[in-house]
Structure formats: C-alpha cells, structure tokens
Amino acid sequence: MTNLNTAFDVAEKYLDIPKMLDAEDIISTLRPDEKAVMTYVSCYYHAFSGKQKAETAANRICKVLAVNQENEQLMEDYEKLATDLLEWIRRTIPWLENRLPENTMQAMQQKLEDFRDYRRLHKPPKVQEKCQLEINFNTLQTKLRLSNRPAFMPSEGKMVSVGKEDMLQKHDFETASLSEIKALLKKHEAFESDLAAHQDRVEQIAAIAQELNELDYYDSPSVNARCQRICDQWDALGALTQKRSEALQRTEKLLETIDQLYLEFAKRAAPFNNWMEGAMEDLQDTFIVHTIEEIQGLSTAHEQFKATLPDADKERQAILGIHNEIAKIVQTYHVNMAGTNPYTTINPQEINAKWDKVRQLVPQRDQALIEEHARQQNNERLRRQFANQANVIGPWIQNKMEEIGRISIEMHGTLEDQLTHLRQYEKSIVNYKPKIDQLEGDHQLIQEALIFDNKHTNYTMEHIAGAGSSYSPPSPAP
C-alpha cells in the first residue's frame, strides 16, 4: 500500500497524472475496476510519449542552435581574418613600393635581406591565410544554403570576390606553355562551375531587396544601393570570367597550332640535318684511288649527289617556311613565346649554316676530283709509256741473254772471230743503253707519282735492271 501511494503521489507531482485510483480499494478488492486501471495506466503512456516528443524537439532545436552558432562563428572568423589580411596588405604595399636607394652598401644589403625575409617568411603565411579565407567563405555559404538561410554578405570591402577579380585580370597565360595553358583552363573551368553555383544567392539577394521595397521598408534606399553594388560586382565578375575564358581558349588554340608546327619542323628538320651532316662528311672525306675507273666512279657519284641538291634546297626552304609561319603567328597575335621548340634542338640558323657549308664544299670537291682525274690520266700515260718501252726492251734483253748464252757454250771459229763477234754484241748493247736509260727515267716518274701497279706490262724496272746487270761479255776460249 505504501508503494502504491508513493507511486500515485510521484505521478501526480512530476507527471501531472491525477489520483484516479485509491491504494486501499486496489488492495481490498479482489477484482479492481479494469476500466479505471486501464485509464490510469494510459495516462502514464501519454505522459511518457509526450516527454519523448519534447526531448526530440529539444534535440532538434539544439542542433539548429548549434549550426547557427557555428555559422556565426565562421562569420566572425571570416570578418576577423579579412580585417587582419587587409590591414597587412595596407601596411605592406607602401613598403614594397619604396624604391628609394640606400646610401650605404650595408643598408642596401639589409634592404635586400628584408625583402628575402618577406618572400620566405612573411608572404607565404599570408597567401595561406587568403586561401583559408576563400575556404571559409565557400564553407559558410554552403552551410547557409543547406540550412535554407540567406547568403552571407561580408562587410564593405571584405568580399572575397575582390581577390577573384585580381585573379581574372592576370595575364599569366601570355608566357605559359601549352601544358600550363591546359592546366589554367581546367582551373578556370572549376572556377566557372563554382561561380555558377553562387548565381542563386545573388538572385536571392535581389529578391529580398524587391520584397523589402514592396513592404515599404524604411531603409529601402540603402538596401537598394547595396543590392545594386552586389549585382554590379557580380556582373563585372561574370564579364571578367568570360573574357579570361576566351583569352585562355584563344591562347590554347594558338599554342596548339604552334605546337603542331614545332612538331612538323622537328620531324622534317631531323632527317634533313642528318643528311647535311652525312653530305659534309662525304664531301670532306679523303679519297685514295689508283685508276681512272675509280676516279670516274667517284665523279659519277658526285654528279648524282649534285643532282639531288635542288630537291634538298626545296626541302630546306619548306622547313624554314614552317619556322617563318610560327614567327608570323607570334607576330600577328602577339604571342609571347616562353621557350624554344620542345621537340628538337635544331634551329633555322643551324640549318642555314650547314647548308652553306655543303654548298661551299661542293665546288671544292669538284676541284679535287678534277685534279685527281688529271693525275690519274697522267699516271695512265706514264703506265702506257713505260709499258710500251718495257714490252720492247724486256724481250730484246731476254733474246740477247739467250744469244750470249749460246755463244758462250758453242764458241765456234778462231779466237779473233769469237772476239769480233762478242764485240759486235757488246756494241749493239751499248747502242741500246739510251733506251734503257729512257725507261729508267720513266720508271723514276712512276715512282714519284706513287704508281705501284701497271696492268699494261708484266715487266718491272727491277726485272729489266737485274737482267741487264747480270750481263757480262764472255771471255774468248783459249
């Protein structure tokens, strides 16, 4: 009974459930009134059910408050970070614009060291703060949009889009390479997507301003002026975005055209350069020939090479035409080229220099071949001249040697007859000696001309001289 009375009291005091039952009736009655008991128990159900709904609603309200508090904190952080950053910029710009020279070397070195410290220590954190400012702004706007709250508008002069305008007005693409331009284009496309996502916020601002005007808001002129500034800034941002997009696309197209021309130049310049280097090597190659047929073969090959020069000159002009086309595009569209041809190190000046060298070597090769041809003709004349005499003198000496050999063996007649006969042979040999001397002179000329073979005769001067020196008149028989 005590427990029941305590439960009824607590329920009435804390849950606002009236005492519809009496503890004594419940204990003393064998079957208490079921409807009364069920009614009382249902009051507990409704009390606890309402309590749960209240807790759920309270939790939701807490979450909304937490989100609002977080958004308020982000707004305060944005304002503070923007204020600090603008103050740093205001203080730094005059220092950077100071171009007054120092009076001493030490002061100038200190100034240079201060600037290095600025680039290494002071500027990087501020750049990071600027990036963080943009991140905070985008995060806050996203949270507000998800919460169906109005977009955040920073204080005057602290709009993050000011930095965007500076970025959009950069001409960094003018000195960029093709790969860098493509990277800038991707970055700009991402910026355009982010910009488009903010369009509805600007429209919401304009709609709110219109609604305030319709409600005859007391400060409508100020609201309208602020809304107009925002819309003008938004329109200017859109115009700058479109202008930069067109400039990037135009530059990309020009650089792609130039890149294709660079590639075509490299494809044609490389083999042509190899051909010129091979031609210069061949034209300067020292040739060694021993016959007219060999020099005629070289002359024929050289004439065939000269026949290819007009076509080679056309190819050279075509290659230079590609380079001239690149220069024309650069000059016409004021493209600021950041580097040279990425596909080759060969340049037009090198091509022209090697071509001039080839043209210079051709007549020199002509002259060398002409001189060598004349030398081979003279060598051939010396060969024939020597051969004509050697083919006569050689057999004559051989016959005389055989005749003298027979005289030495036979030795018929008296001693006076044999001596007379030998003296006649000796006289004929002595009378023939001028021809041998002349042959010796021709042989000397052949040696001086460095002629080592003669297809017109089998006789050599060593063979003839050896046969002549081996002759000695025989003594008459006793």
Sequence and secondary structure as in RCSB ss.txt:
>XXXX:A:sequence
MTNLNTAFDVAEKYLDIPKMLDAEDIISTLRPDEKAVMTYVSCYYHAFSGKQKAETAANRICKVLAVNQENEQLM
EDYEKLATDLLEWIRRTIPWLENRLPENTMQAMQQKLEDFRDYRRLHKPPKVQEKCQLEINFNTLQTKLRLSNRP
AFMPSEGKMVSVGKEDMLQKHDFETASLSEIKALLKKHEAFESDLAAHQDRVEQIAAIAQELNELDYYDSPSVNA
RCQRICDQWDALGALTQKRSEALQRTEKLLETIDQLYLEFAKRAAPFNNWMEGAMEDLQDTFIVHTIEEIQGLST
AHEQFKATLPDADKERQAILGIHNEIAKIVQTYHVNMAGTNPYTTINPQEINAKWDKVRQLVPQRDQALIEEHAR
QQNNERLRRQFANQANVIGPWIQNKMEEIGRISIEMHGTLEDQLTHLRQYEKSIVNYKPKIDQLEGDHQLIQEAL
IFDNKHTNYTMEHIAGAGSSYSPPSPAP
>XXXX:A:secstr
 HHHHHHHHHHHHHS     S HHHHHH SS  HHHHHHHHHHHHHHHHHHHHHHHHHHHHHHHHHHHHHHHHHH
HHHHHHHHHHHHHHHHHHHHHH     SSHHHHHHHHHHHHHIIIIIHHHHHHHHHHHHHHHHHHHHHHHHTT  
     TT  THHHHHHHHT  GGGG  HHHHHHHHHHHHHHHHHHHHTHHHHHHHHHHHHHHHHTT TTHHHHHH
HHHHHHHHHHHHHHHHHHHHHHHHHHHHHHHHHHHHHHHHHHHHHHHHHHHHHHHHHHT      SHHHHHHHHH
HHHHHHHTHHHHHHHHHHHHHHHHHHHHHHHHHT    SS TT S  HHHHHHHHHHHHHHHHHHHHHHHHHHHH
HHHHHHHHHHHHHHHHHHHHHHHHHHHHHHHHHHH  S HHHHHHHHHHHHHHHHHHHHHHHHHHHHHHHHHHTT
    TT S  HHHHHHHHHT        
